[in-house]
Amino acid sequence: MKRTHSLKRDFKAMERRRKRALVLHARGLSQTEIARKLDVKQPSVHRWLRAAQAGGPKALLAAGRAGRKPRLDDADLTRVRAALLQDPEKHGFSGALWTLPRVAKLIERLTGVKYHEGHVWKILRGVLGFSLQRPVKRAAQRNEAALNAFPSREWRAIKKKPADSMPGSFSRTKAG
């Protein structure tokens, strides 16, 4: 399952860049030259070299992912996605509409992980790639043929027309 929110940083590439700065520094390049070669700011190079001097090359290793680890793994997300592509009635909900509270209950049933309704939207949109869909609001008794015929037939009969006996409009402000 593709996680779009985790693609913001490539930690391995960042680690390779820090190690490359150390190699370039060992070759005698200045911090400014290293920054230019690696397309980074000079203070970053200075910070990396200081860290390597204090803690050795291990100080430049990637720290790993930033932030809290996701509570749903790829297998959980696959199950949730498959369930959302089915009719909500198959999962015990009345009506054929998925709402955020229903999705939160579904996630809890399938995975045992409880999410707030507000966070469910972030999972639906950011991780699973779903978008907001609003149902078309139309009455079940709606008669399309009668609605299409209305303007041509009925509207002419009820439209207000000026009476033939009434004089046309005039303006008092018009010079006579």
C-alpha positions in Angstrom: 0.0 0.0 0.0 1.4 3.3 -1.0 1.8 5.8 1.8 1.9 9.3 0.3 2.7 11.1 3.6 5.9 9.1 4.1 7.4 10.1 0.8 8.3 13.6 2.0 11.9 12.6 3.1 14.3 10.0 1.7 16.3 9.3 4.9 18.7 7.0 3.1 19.5 9.7 0.5 20.0 12.2 3.3 22.4 9.8 5.1 24.4 9.3 1.8 24.7 13.0 1.4 26.1 13.5 4.9 28.6 10.7 4.4 29.6 12.1 1.0 30.3 15.5 2.8 32.6 13.7 5.2 34.5 12.1 2.2 34.8 15.4 0.4 36.1 17.1 3.6 38.7 14.3 3.9 39.8 15.2 0.4 40.5 18.7 1.5 37.5 20.6 0.1 36.2 23.6 2.1 32.8 23.6 3.7 31.6 26.1 1.0 32.8 23.9 -1.8 31.1 20.8 -0.2 27.9 22.7 0.2 28.0 23.7 -3.5 28.7 20.2 -4.7 25.9 18.6 -2.6 23.5 21.5 -3.2 23.0 22.2 0.5 23.6 25.2 2.7 27.0 25.7 4.2 25.7 25.7 7.9 24.4 22.2 7.3 27.8 21.0 6.2 29.4 22.6 9.2 26.9 20.9 11.5 27.5 17.5 9.9 31.3 17.8 10.2 31.0 18.9 13.8 28.8 15.9 14.6 31.2 13.5 12.8 34.1 15.0 14.7 32.4 14.6 18.1 30.7 11.2 17.5 32.5 9.7 14.6 30.9 8.6 11.3 28.1 6.9 13.2 26.8 10.4 14.1 25.9 10.8 10.4 23.7 7.7 10.2 20.0 8.1 9.5 17.9 8.5 12.6 15.0 6.6 11.0 11.5 7.8 10.4 10.4 11.0 12.0 7.2 11.0 14.1 4.9 8.3 15.4 4.8 5.1 13.6 1.4 4.4 11.9 -1.0 2.2 13.9 -2.3 0.5 10.7 0.1 -1.6 8.7 -0.2 -2.3 5.0 -2.2 -5.5 5.5 -4.7 -3.6 7.7 -5.0 -0.8 5.1 -5.6 -3.4 2.3 -8.4 -5.0 4.3 -10.0 -1.6 5.1 -9.8 -0.5 1.4 -11.4 -3.8 0.3 -14.2 -3.3 2.8 -14.8 0.3 1.7 -15.2 -0.8 -1.9 -18.1 -2.9 -0.8 -21.6 -1.8 0.1 -21.9 -0.5 3.7 -25.0 -2.7 4.1 -22.7 -5.8 3.8 -21.0 -4.5 7.0 -24.2 -4.0 9.0 -24.9 -0.4 8.2 -28.3 0.8 6.9 -28.2 2.7 3.7 -25.6 2.7 0.9 -23.5 5.6 2.1 -20.1 5.6 3.9 -19.7 8.3 6.5 -16.7 9.1 8.6 -18.3 7.6 11.8 -19.1 4.4 9.9 -15.6 4.2 8.5 -14.2 4.7 12.0 -16.4 1.8 13.3 -15.3 -0.3 10.3 -11.6 0.3 11.0 -12.1 -0.6 14.6 -14.0 -3.8 13.7 -11.4 -4.9 11.2 -8.2 -3.9 12.9 -9.0 -3.3 16.6 -7.6 0.2 16.2 -9.8 3.1 17.2 -9.6 6.4 15.4 -11.4 9.7 15.9 -13.7 10.6 13.1 -11.6 13.6 12.2 -8.5 11.5 11.7 -10.4 8.9 9.6 -10.5 11.5 6.8 -6.7 11.8 6.8 -6.4 8.1 6.4 -9.0 8.0 3.6 -7.6 10.8 1.7 -3.8 10.7 2.4 -3.1 7.0 2.7 -5.9 5.2 0.8 -6.4 7.9 -1.9 -10.2 8.3 -1.5 -11.9 11.6 -2.3 -15.1 13.2 -0.9 -18.2 12.0 -2.8 -21.5 13.6 -2.1 -24.7 11.8 -3.0 -27.0 13.5 -5.5 -30.1 14.7 -3.6 -33.1 13.7 -5.6 -36.5 12.5 -4.5 -37.2 8.8 -5.2 -40.6 9.8 -6.7 -39.0 12.2 -9.2 -40.5 12.0 -12.7 -37.9 13.3 -15.2 -40.3 13.2 -18.1 -42.8 15.5 -16.4 -40.1 17.8 -15.2 -38.7 18.1 -18.8 -42.2 18.9 -20.2 -43.0 21.5 -17.6 -41.2 24.5 -19.1 -42.7 24.2 -22.5 -46.3 23.3 -21.6 -47.1 24.6 -18.1 -44.9 27.6 -17.9 -46.6 29.5 -20.7 -50.0 29.0 -19.0 -49.0 30.4 -15.7 -46.5 33.1 -16.7 -47.8 36.6 -15.9 -48.5 38.7 -19.0 -49.6 42.4 -19.0 -53.3 42.7 -19.7 -54.3 44.1 -23.1 -56.5 46.8 -21.7 -53.8 48.3 -19.5 -51.7 51.2 -20.9 -48.0 50.8 -21.4 -45.6 52.3 -18.9 -44.7 55.9 -18.8 -42.2 58.1 -17.0 -43.0 61.4 -15.3 -39.4 62.5 -15.5 -39.4 62.4 -19.2 -39.5 65.9 -20.8 -42.8 66.4 -22.7 
